[in-house]
Amino acid sequence: MTARITLPHEYATIDPAVRRELVQYAAVDGYPLTGILHRPARTDPPVALLAMHPRGDFTRHYLAPWLLEGGYAFFGAVTRHLNHDADALHERLLLDVAGAVAWLREAGFAQVILLGNSGGGSLFAFYIAQQGLAPAARLAHAPSGDASGLPGADLPAVDGFILLAAHLGEGQFLLDRLDPSVVDEGDPAAVNPRLDMYDPANGYRPMREGPSRYSPEFLAAFRAGQRARCERLDRQALAWCEEAAFFRRRMSASDEGCEAGERGGAHARGTPCAAAALHAHLPHARRSAVSRSLARPLGACARIDLLLRPRSDRRQLRRGAGAGDERARLALDVVGPFVERRARAHVAVRLAADSRDQRARGYRHPSRGGAPCLRRGGVLRQVHHELPGADHYLRPTASDGCDPRERAGREIVVPWLRARWPA
């Protein structure tokens, strides 16, 4: 029998005495969900850590063994868009988060701490932002126009927030990597050479010839081009959404007419229902977006110009680590009252790189004033750590024999938890 493959974000082994329970629960709108609750072998702690990802399965998250060893419970849950979020509304995913938090409260956990790893960081930041608002002030619709369900939903509060190797969100992540040289989305080979990061005239060099070097002028034009292409893609996506909404309305109207016709004998006479004819031509905005491959989405100059990366990354890359490796950043926050929180799922907190207490600040949408930033107001006690020699999944990239996952769990996260919520 073939051995089970351990995915990068999963633990390989865990104490067999750990009690694991398959949990079936629901989002706050009733959508059925599942998760796995891990409890220490001999205790029932009052504190649980929750991990989720927009499309990933964090039920076997690699930090769970260290949390359980420290005496804390761990709940890994999935969303309604497991392994495929092309049709996902991140606003609606907050209903899944709320359902998981509510279930933990009902299960008797006095404190719930969010463990936001990778894309789960921006998802949880979005949840905290919306949870802190009055229901009427929450986002009623997604950018596509679809209803979010947030104003009428019960979003339970949480007690703490951990960001572990989290990016700023899918939208910001993609914006930072769009290749702006693409001039025709239907023809990935049609490029503007002045914005091509792989054109030697702009500073590119093959690795065997030495590092690439890009001028500040090129980088400024490159960034402006990324924003321009992003806006172009946004316009196309919104047009697809409007088209789909139009045909859904037509479908609804045709269904009503079809029902009336059937009552009058039209169906018996063999007259085709108008809704059936419309359905054959019904475009689906999100399906259309998925069926068109995004041309050249990896346009990050820092991948091949090491001077654009932090110094520790440069040293790590020179030692032979892959270009996709990065320093693992870990921040731990005690959640306090926020004001002026406005966010979409692709906006997360940008954390200050120190360990002093910070003033609370909400979120700013990147399309309304640049990169996400922190604003004044409210209180958020924040601690920041960096884990050199670790990749995105906290796997070791150095040869010093240290386990970044063990260090994150035993030396950083568990002590931080014990100082606030003893197990």
C-alpha positions in Angstrom: 0.0 0.0 0.0 1.3 3.4 -1.0 2.3 5.6 2.0 0.2 8.7 2.7 1.8 11.9 1.4 2.2 14.6 4.0 1.4 18.0 2.6 3.7 20.9 3.4 1.2 22.5 5.9 0.4 19.2 7.7 2.1 17.6 10.7 3.7 14.2 10.0 3.2 12.7 13.4 1.3 13.5 16.6 1.1 12.0 20.0 -1.3 9.0 19.7 -2.8 9.9 23.1 -4.2 13.2 21.6 -8.0 13.0 21.5 -9.3 13.8 18.0 -12.9 14.4 17.1 -14.5 14.8 13.7 -16.9 17.7 14.1 -19.8 18.3 11.9 -21.3 21.8 12.3 -22.6 24.7 10.2 -21.8 28.2 9.1 -24.1 30.8 10.5 -26.1 30.7 7.3 -26.6 26.9 7.8 -24.0 25.7 5.3 -22.7 22.3 6.4 -19.0 22.2 7.4 -16.5 19.9 9.0 -13.4 20.1 11.1 -11.2 18.1 13.5 -11.0 19.1 17.2 -7.7 18.1 18.9 -7.7 17.9 22.7 -4.7 17.1 25.0 -4.6 13.6 26.2 -5.7 14.2 29.8 -7.0 17.7 30.1 -9.9 19.8 28.8 -8.4 23.2 28.3 -10.6 26.3 28.3 -8.6 27.8 25.3 -8.9 26.6 21.7 -6.9 27.8 18.7 -8.8 27.9 15.4 -7.1 27.5 12.0 -8.8 28.0 8.6 -7.9 28.8 5.1 -10.1 30.1 2.2 -9.4 26.9 0.2 -6.9 24.8 2.2 -7.4 22.0 4.7 -5.8 23.0 8.0 -7.3 20.1 10.0 -3.8 18.7 10.4 -1.9 21.9 10.8 1.8 21.6 11.5 1.7 23.7 14.7 -1.0 21.5 16.3 1.4 19.1 18.0 3.2 21.9 19.8 -0.1 23.6 20.9 -1.4 20.3 22.3 1.9 19.7 24.1 1.5 23.1 25.7 -1.9 22.1 26.9 -4.2 23.9 24.4 -6.9 22.6 22.2 -6.7 23.0 18.4 -9.6 23.1 15.9 -8.7 22.8 12.2 -11.7 23.6 10.1 -12.4 23.9 6.3 -14.6 26.4 4.4 -17.3 25.7 1.9 -14.8 26.1 -0.9 -12.2 23.5 0.1 -9.6 23.0 -2.6 -11.4 25.2 -5.1 -12.2 28.8 -4.3 -12.6 30.1 -7.9 -16.3 30.7 -7.2 -15.8 31.9 -3.6 -17.0 35.1 -2.1 -14.6 36.0 0.7 -17.3 38.0 2.4 -19.4 34.8 2.6 -16.5 32.8 4.0 -16.7 35.0 7.1 -20.0 33.1 7.8 -17.9 29.9 7.9 -15.5 31.5 10.3 -18.3 32.7 12.5 -19.8 29.2 12.5 -16.5 27.7 13.7 -16.1 30.3 16.5 -19.7 29.8 17.5 -19.3 26.0 17.7 -16.2 26.4 19.9 -18.1 28.7 22.2 -21.0 26.2 22.4 -18.5 23.4 23.1 -17.4 25.2 26.3 -14.2 27.0 25.3 -14.0 30.3 27.1 -11.3 31.7 24.9 -10.9 31.3 21.1 -7.6 32.4 19.4 -7.4 32.7 15.7 -4.3 31.1 14.1 -4.0 32.9 10.7 -1.5 31.1 8.6 -0.8 32.0 5.0 -4.1 33.0 3.3 -5.9 32.3 6.6 -4.2 35.5 8.0 -6.1 37.8 5.7 -9.3 35.8 6.1 -9.2 36.2 9.8 -8.2 39.9 9.7 -11.2 40.4 7.5 -13.4 38.6 10.0 -12.1 40.7 12.9 -12.7 43.9 10.9 -16.3 43.0 10.1 -17.0 41.5 13.5 -16.1 44.8 15.2 -18.6 46.8 13.3 -22.3 47.3 14.0 -24.3 44.9 11.9 -25.8 47.7 9.8 -22.2 49.0 9.0 -20.9 45.7 7.7 -20.4 45.0 4.0 -23.7 44.1 2.5 -22.4 43.1 -0.9 -19.2 41.7 -2.4 -17.5 43.8 -5.1 -19.4 41.5 -7.6 -22.7 42.8 -6.3 -23.6 39.4 -4.6 -25.2 39.7 -1.2 -22.7 38.9 1.6 -25.1 38.0 4.4 -22.9 39.8 6.9 -25.3 42.6 8.2 -27.8 40.0 9.5 -25.2 37.5 10.7 -24.1 36.8 14.3 -20.3 37.1 14.2 -18.9 36.0 17.6 -15.9 37.9 19.0 -12.5 36.2 19.4 -9.9 36.8 22.1 -6.6 36.6 20.2 -5.0 36.6 16.8 -1.8 35.0 15.6 -0.5 35.7 12.1 1.9 33.0 11.0 3.8 33.5 7.7 0.7 35.3 6.5 0.6 37.3 3.3 -1.4 40.5 2.9 -4.2 38.8 1.0 -4.9 37.1 -2.3 -5.6 40.4 -4.2 -2.5 42.1 -2.8 -0.4 39.0 -3.4 -1.4 38.8 -7.0 -1.0 42.5 -7.6 2.6 42.2 -6.4 3.3 39.5 -8.9 1.4 40.6 -12.0 3.6 40.9 -15.1 2.8 44.4 -16.4 4.4 43.8 -19.8 1.3 41.9 -20.9 -0.7 44.1 -23.4 -3.3 41.5 -24.5 -4.8 39.1 -22.0 -5.7 36.8 -25.0 -2.1 36.7 -26.2 0.5 36.1 -23.4 3.3 36.5 -25.9 2.3 40.1 -26.8 4.4 42.2 -24.4 5.6 45.7 -23.9 9.4 45.3 -23.9 9.9 48.4 -21.8 8.1 46.6 -18.9 9.5 43.2 -19.5 11.5 42.1 -16.4 13.1 39.3 -18.6 14.4 41.7 -21.2 18.2 42.2 -20.8 17.8 45.9 -21.8 15.9 46.4 -18.5 18.5 44.7 -16.2 17.7 41.0 -16.5 20.6 38.5 -16.5 20.4 34.7 -16.6 21.4 33.2 -13.3 24.6 31.7 -14.8 25.8 35.2 -15.8 25.1 36.8 -12.4 22.3 38.6 -10.6 19.8 40.8 -12.3 19.8 44.5 -11.5 16.8 46.8 -12.1 17.0 50.6 -12.0 14.7 52.6 -9.7 13.1 54.1 -12.9 12.3 50.7 -14.3 10.9 49.5 -10.9 8.6 52.6 -10.7 7.3 52.1 -14.2 6.9 48.3 -13.5 4.8 49.0 -10.4 2.6 51.5 -12.2 2.1 48.9 -15.0 1.1 46.3 -12.4 -1.6 48.6 -11.1 -2.8 49.4 -14.6 -3.0 45.8 -15.5 -4.8 45.0 -12.3 -7.4 47.7 -12.9 -7.8 46.3 -16.4 -8.4 42.8 -15.1 -10.8 44.2 -12.4 -12.9 45.9 -15.1 -13.1 42.7 -17.1 -14.1 40.7 -14.0 -16.8 43.2 -13.0 -18.1 43.1 -16.6 -18.4 39.4 -16.4 -20.2 39.7 -13.0 -22.7 42.2 -14.5 -23.3 40.0 -17.5 -24.0 37.0 -15.3 -26.3 39.1 -13.1 -28.2 40.2 -16.2 -28.8 36.7 -17.4 -29.7 35.5 -14.0 -32.5 38.1 -13.9 -33.5 37.0 -17.4 -33.6 33.4 -16.2 -35.7 34.3 -13.3 -38.2 36.2 -15.4 -38.3 33.3 -18.0 -38.9 30.7 -15.3 -41.9 32.7 -14.1 -43.2 32.9 -17.6 -42.5 29.2 -18.3 -44.5 28.2 -15.2 -47.4 30.3 -16.4 -47.2 28.8 -19.8 -47.1 25.3 -18.5 -50.2 26.0 -16.4 -51.9 27.1 -19.7 -50.9 24.0 -21.6 -47.8 25.3 -23.4 -45.6 22.5 -22.1 -48.2 19.9 -23.1 -48.2 21.3 -26.7 -44.4 20.8 -26.8 -43.6 24.5 -26.8 -40.0 24.9 -25.4 -39.6 26.9 -22.2 -37.8 30.2 -22.8 -35.7 29.5 -19.7 -34.2 26.4 -21.3 -33.2 28.4 -24.3 -31.7 31.1 -22.1 -29.8 28.6 -20.0 -27.9 27.4 -23.1 -26.4 30.8 -23.4 -26.1 31.7 -19.8 -22.6 33.0 -19.1 -21.2 32.5 -15.6 -18.9 35.4 -14.6 -16.7 33.4 -12.3 -16.5 30.4 -14.5 -15.5 32.6 -17.4 -12.8 34.1 -15.3 -11.5 30.7 -14.3 -11.6 29.3 -17.9 -9.3 32.1 -19.1 -5.8 31.4 -17.8 -4.1 34.5 -16.3 -1.1 35.3 -18.5 2.3 35.7 -16.8 1.2 36.0 -13.2 4.7 35.8 -11.6 6.2 39.2 -12.3 8.0 39.8 -9.1 11.4 41.5 -9.7 12.6 40.6 -6.2 12.7 37.0 -7.2 15.7 37.6 -9.4 17.2 40.9 -8.1 18.4 39.9 -4.6 19.1 43.6 -3.7 15.3 44.1 -3.6 14.9 41.5 -0.8 15.7 41.8 2.9 19.3 41.2 3.9 18.6 37.9 5.7 16.8 36.6 2.6 19.8 37.5 0.4 22.1 35.5 2.7 19.7 32.6 2.7 19.4 32.6 -1.1 23.2 32.8 -1.5 23.5 29.7 0.7 21.4 27.9 -1.8 17.8 28.2 -0.7 15.2 28.4 -3.4 14.0 31.7 -4.7 10.6 31.1 -3.4 11.8 30.7 0.2 11.2 33.5 2.6 11.6 34.4 6.2 8.8 33.2 8.3 7.2 36.0 10.2 5.1 35.5 13.2 3.0 38.1 15.0 0.8 37.6 18.0 -2.0 40.0 18.9 -4.4 40.4 21.7 -7.5 41.7 20.0 -9.0 44.9 21.4 -11.7 47.3 20.2 -11.1 48.6 16.7 -12.5 51.7 15.1 -12.8 52.6 11.4 -12.2 49.0 10.3 -12.9 48.7 6.6 -11.5 45.7 4.7 -12.0 43.2 2.0 -10.6 39.6 2.4 -7.5 40.6 0.5 -6.5 43.2 3.2 -4.7 42.3 6.4 -2.9 44.1 9.1 0.6 45.3 8.3 2.5 44.7 11.4 5.3 46.9 12.8 8.6 45.0 13.0 9.2 45.4 16.7 7.9 43.9 20.0 6.6 47.0 21.7 2.9 47.6 22.4 1.2 49.2 19.5 -1.8 51.4 19.0 -4.8 49.7 17.4 -5.5 50.6 13.9 -8.0 49.4 11.3 -7.4 48.5 7.7 -7.4 50.4 4.5 -8.4 48.9 1.2 -5.4 48.9 -1.2 -7.5 50.3 -4.1 -8.2 53.3 -2.0 -4.8 54.7 -1.1 -2.1 52.2 -1.8 -0.9 49.3 0.3 -2.8 48.2 3.4 -1.8 50.3 6.4 -2.5 50.6 10.1 -4.6 53.5 11.3 -4.9 55.2 14.7 -7.7 54.2 17.1 -8.4 51.2 19.5 -5.9 49.1 21.3 -4.0 46.1 19.9 -1.1 44.7 21.9 1.3 43.2 19.4 4.4 41.1 19.5 6.5 40.4 16.3 9.0 37.7 15.7 11.0 36.5 12.7 12.2 32.9 12.1 15.3 32.9 9.9 16.1 29.7 8.1 12.4 28.8 7.5 10.3 28.6 4.3 6.7 29.6 4.0 5.6 26.3 5.7 8.2 26.7 8.5 10.3 23.8 7.0 14.0 24.4 7.6 16.1 25.9 4.9 19.3 26.1 6.9 21.6 23.3 7.9 21.9 24.2 11.6 19.7 21.4 12.7 17.0 23.7 14.2 13.3 23.0 13.6 11.5 26.3 13.0 8.1 24.7 13.7 9.3 23.5 17.2 10.8 27.0 17.9 7.6 28.7 16.8 5.5 26.4 19.0 7.6 25.9 22.1 9.5 29.2 22.3 7.1 31.7 20.8 3.4 30.8 20.6 2.9 28.7 23.7 4.7 31.1 26.0 2.7 33.9 24.6 -0.5 32.0 25.2 0.5 31.0 28.8 1.2 34.7 29.7 -2.4 35.5 28.8 -4.5 32.4 29.1 -2.8 29.7 31.2 -3.7 26.2 30.0 
